[in-house]
Amino acid sequence: MKVAIFFGSKSDTDSMKKAAGVLRDFGVEFSSFIISAHRAGELLAETVARVEKDGAEVIIAGAGLAAHLPGVIASMTVLPVIGVPLDGGKVGGLDALLSIVQMPKQIPVATVGLDNAANAAYLACEILAIKYPELKTKLLDFRKQLKTDIAAEGGKGVEL
């Protein structure tokens, strides 16, 4: 099981590290690349072809502003692509969110919340869990622990 993480700018590194952390926690192998869809289209195409050949099964792509990276990648592969809209400018990431969520028909990109690369990784794990029973077990255990943790906190009451 393998995931490829792409993002368009070095300044997106801190946001996208959250995806890497989740994938590490679940034991999912990944590779990551900083490649701009606008500035290095040929390199992007070569890299997408290479990660697909190397066994990637899901792609996470983070981008801000016009946020074309997830859609461009989706046009190059039939692997599931999960877009992470990143806050890259004056409108707080709304431009990126709308760009990714409004992909044209027939070439979909799944989209998570603004700057939520961790959720992209959880979704990637869920997709991979269809094929990998050991990952499904890890996800079920994780969810069970979430429920336990929430119940422990919720039973204490809160002071308002």
C-alpha positions as a Markdown table, in Angstrom:
| # | Residue | x | y | z |
|---|---|---|---|---|
| 1 | Met | 0.0 | 0.0 | 0.0 |
| 2 | Lys | 1.4 | 3.3 | -1.1 |
| 3 | Val | 0.3 | 6.9 | -1.3 |
| 4 | Ala | 1.9 | 9.8 | -3.2 |
| 5 | Ile | 1.7 | 13.3 | -1.7 |
| 6 | Phe | 2.1 | 16.3 | -4.0 |
| 7 | Phe | 2.1 | 19.9 | -3.2 |
| 8 | Gly | 2.9 | 22.9 | -5.3 |
| 9 | Ser | 5.1 | 25.0 | -3.1 |
| 10 | Lys | 7.7 | 24.6 | -0.4 |
| 11 | Ser | 5.6 | 27.0 | 1.7 |
| 12 | Asp | 2.9 | 24.2 | 1.9 |
| 13 | Thr | 5.3 | 21.8 | 3.6 |
| 14 | Asp | 4.0 | 22.3 | 7.2 |
| 15 | Ser | 0.4 | 21.8 | 6.2 |
| 16 | Met | 1.2 | 18.6 | 4.1 |
| 17 | Lys | 3.3 | 17.1 | 6.9 |
| 18 | Lys | 0.0 | 16.4 | 8.7 |
| 19 | Ala | -0.9 | 13.9 | 6.0 |
| 20 | Ala | 2.5 | 12.3 | 6.3 |
| 21 | Gly | 2.1 | 12.0 | 10.1 |
| 22 | Val | -1.3 | 10.2 | 9.7 |
| 23 | Leu | 0.1 | 7.8 | 7.1 |
| 24 | Arg | 3.1 | 7.0 | 9.3 |
| 25 | Asp | 0.8 | 6.3 | 12.2 |
| 26 | Phe | -1.1 | 3.7 | 10.1 |
| 27 | Gly | 2.0 | 2.2 | 8.6 |
| 28 | Val | 1.2 | 3.4 | 5.1 |
| 29 | Glu | 4.3 | 3.9 | 2.8 |
| 30 | Phe | 4.3 | 7.2 | 1.0 |
| 31 | Ser | 6.5 | 9.5 | -1.1 |
| 32 | Ser | 6.2 | 13.2 | -1.4 |
| 33 | Phe | 7.0 | 15.8 | -4.1 |
| 34 | Ile | 6.9 | 19.6 | -4.4 |
| 35 | Ile | 6.0 | 20.3 | -8.1 |
| 36 | Ser | 4.0 | 23.2 | -9.4 |
| 37 | Ala | 1.4 | 22.3 | -12.0 |
| 38 | His | 1.9 | 25.7 | -13.5 |
| 39 | Arg | 5.6 | 26.0 | -13.5 |
| 40 | Ala | 6.7 | 22.4 | -14.2 |
| 41 | Gly | 3.9 | 20.5 | -16.0 |
| 42 | Glu | 6.2 | 18.1 | -17.8 |
| 43 | Leu | 8.0 | 17.2 | -14.6 |
| 44 | Leu | 4.6 | 16.7 | -12.9 |
| 45 | Ala | 3.4 | 14.3 | -15.7 |
| 46 | Glu | 6.7 | 12.3 | -15.5 |
| 47 | Thr | 6.4 | 12.1 | -11.7 |
| 48 | Val | 2.8 | 11.0 | -11.7 |
| 49 | Ala | 3.6 | 8.3 | -14.2 |
| 50 | Arg | 6.5 | 7.2 | -12.1 |
| 51 | Val | 4.6 | 7.0 | -8.8 |
| 52 | Glu | 1.8 | 5.1 | -10.5 |
| 53 | Lys | 4.4 | 2.6 | -12.0 |
| 54 | Asp | 6.0 | 2.3 | -8.6 |
| 55 | Gly | 2.8 | 1.2 | -7.0 |
| 56 | Ala | 1.0 | 4.3 | -5.7 |
| 57 | Glu | -2.7 | 3.5 | -5.1 |
| 58 | Val | -3.9 | 6.9 | -3.9 |
| 59 | Ile | -2.7 | 10.5 | -4.5 |
| 60 | Ile | -3.0 | 13.4 | -2.1 |
| 61 | Ala | -2.5 | 16.8 | -3.7 |
| 62 | Gly | -2.4 | 20.0 | -1.7 |
| 63 | Ala | -2.6 | 23.4 | -3.4 |
| 64 | Gly | -3.5 | 27.0 | -2.7 |
| 65 | Leu | -4.7 | 30.0 | -4.7 |
| 66 | Ala | -6.0 | 28.7 | -8.1 |
| 67 | Ala | -5.2 | 25.2 | -6.8 |
| 68 | His | -5.0 | 23.4 | -10.2 |
| 69 | Leu | -2.6 | 20.7 | -9.0 |
| 70 | Pro | -5.2 | 18.1 | -7.8 |
| 71 | Gly | -7.2 | 18.5 | -11.0 |
| 72 | Val | -4.2 | 18.4 | -13.3 |
| 73 | Ile | -3.0 | 15.2 | -11.5 |
| 74 | Ala | -6.4 | 13.7 | -11.8 |
| 75 | Ser | -6.3 | 14.3 | -15.6 |
| 76 | Met | -3.1 | 12.2 | -15.7 |
| 77 | Thr | -4.2 | 9.1 | -13.8 |
| 78 | Val | -7.3 | 7.0 | -12.9 |
| 79 | Leu | -5.9 | 6.7 | -9.3 |
| 80 | Pro | -8.1 | 8.3 | -6.7 |
| 81 | Val | -6.9 | 11.9 | -6.1 |
| 82 | Ile | -7.7 | 13.7 | -2.8 |
| 83 | Gly | -7.4 | 17.5 | -3.0 |
| 84 | Val | -6.3 | 19.5 | 0.0 |
| 85 | Pro | -7.2 | 23.2 | -0.5 |
| 86 | Leu | -4.5 | 25.3 | 1.2 |
| 87 | Asp | -4.7 | 28.9 | 2.5 |
| 88 | Gly | -2.4 | 30.6 | 0.1 |
| 89 | Gly | -3.5 | 34.2 | -0.1 |
| 90 | Lys | -5.9 | 37.0 | 0.6 |
| 91 | Val | -9.2 | 35.1 | 0.7 |
| 92 | Gly | -8.2 | 32.6 | 3.3 |
| 93 | Gly | -8.2 | 29.5 | 1.0 |
| 94 | Leu | -11.7 | 29.9 | -0.3 |
| 95 | Asp | -10.3 | 30.3 | -3.8 |
| 96 | Ala | -8.5 | 26.9 | -3.5 |
| 97 | Leu | -11.5 | 25.2 | -1.9 |
| 98 | Leu | -13.8 | 26.3 | -4.7 |
| 99 | Ser | -11.2 | 25.4 | -7.4 |
| 100 | Ile | -10.8 | 21.9 | -6.1 |
| 101 | Val | -14.3 | 21.1 | -5.2 |
| 102 | Gln | -15.7 | 22.4 | -8.5 |
| 103 | Met | -13.7 | 20.1 | -10.8 |
| 104 | Pro | -15.4 | 19.5 | -14.2 |
| 105 | Lys | -17.5 | 16.3 | -14.8 |
| 106 | Gln | -15.9 | 13.0 | -15.5 |
| 107 | Ile | -12.5 | 13.7 | -13.8 |
| 108 | Pro | -13.4 | 13.9 | -10.1 |
| 109 | Val | -11.2 | 15.0 | -7.2 |
| 110 | Ala | -12.2 | 14.2 | -3.7 |
| 111 | Thr | -11.9 | 17.3 | -1.5 |
| 112 | Val | -11.3 | 17.7 | 2.2 |
| 113 | Gly | -11.5 | 20.9 | 4.3 |
| 114 | Leu | -9.2 | 23.8 | 4.2 |
| 115 | Asp | -5.6 | 23.0 | 5.3 |
| 116 | Asn | -6.9 | 19.5 | 6.4 |
| 117 | Ala | -4.2 | 17.3 | 5.0 |
| 118 | Ala | -4.7 | 14.9 | 8.0 |
| 119 | Asn | -8.2 | 14.2 | 6.8 |
| 120 | Ala | -6.9 | 13.5 | 3.3 |
| 121 | Ala | -4.6 | 10.9 | 4.8 |
| 122 | Tyr | -7.4 | 9.3 | 6.8 |
| 123 | Leu | -9.5 | 9.2 | 3.6 |
| 124 | Ala | -6.6 | 7.6 | 1.7 |
| 125 | Cys | -6.3 | 5.0 | 4.5 |
| 126 | Glu | -10.0 | 4.2 | 4.2 |
| 127 | Ile | -9.7 | 3.8 | 0.4 |
| 128 | Leu | -6.7 | 1.5 | 0.9 |
| 129 | Ala | -8.5 | -0.5 | 3.6 |
| 130 | Ile | -10.9 | -1.8 | 0.9 |
| 131 | Lys | -7.9 | -3.9 | -0.3 |
| 132 | Tyr | -5.8 | -4.3 | 2.8 |
| 133 | Pro | -7.5 | -6.0 | 5.8 |
| 134 | Glu | -4.7 | -5.2 | 8.2 |
| 135 | Leu | -5.2 | -1.5 | 7.5 |
| 136 | Lys | -9.0 | -1.9 | 8.0 |
| 137 | Thr | -8.3 | -3.4 | 11.4 |
| 138 | Lys | -6.1 | -0.5 | 12.3 |
| 139 | Leu | -8.8 | 2.0 | 11.3 |
| 140 | Leu | -11.4 | 0.1 | 13.3 |
| 141 | Asp | -9.2 | 0.1 | 16.3 |
| 142 | Phe | -8.5 | 3.8 | 15.8 |
| 143 | Arg | -12.2 | 4.6 | 15.7 |
| 144 | Lys | -12.9 | 2.4 | 18.8 |
| 145 | Gln | -10.2 | 4.4 | 20.7 |
| 146 | Leu | -11.7 | 7.7 | 19.5 |
| 147 | Lys | -15.1 | 6.6 | 20.9 |
| 148 | Thr | -13.5 | 5.6 | 24.2 |
| 149 | Asp | -11.6 | 8.8 | 24.5 |
| 150 | Ile | -14.7 | 10.9 | 23.7 |
| 151 | Ala | -16.8 | 9.0 | 26.2 |
| 152 | Ala | -14.2 | 9.5 | 28.9 |
| 153 | Glu | -14.1 | 13.2 | 28.3 |
| 154 | Gly | -17.8 | 13.6 | 27.8 |
| 155 | Gly | -18.7 | 11.9 | 31.0 |
| 156 | Lys | -16.9 | 14.5 | 33.1 |
| 157 | Gly | -19.1 | 17.4 | 32.4 |
| 158 | Val | -17.9 | 20.8 | 31.6 |
| 159 | Glu | -18.0 | 24.1 | 33.4 |
| 160 | Leu | -19.5 | 26.9 | 31.3 |
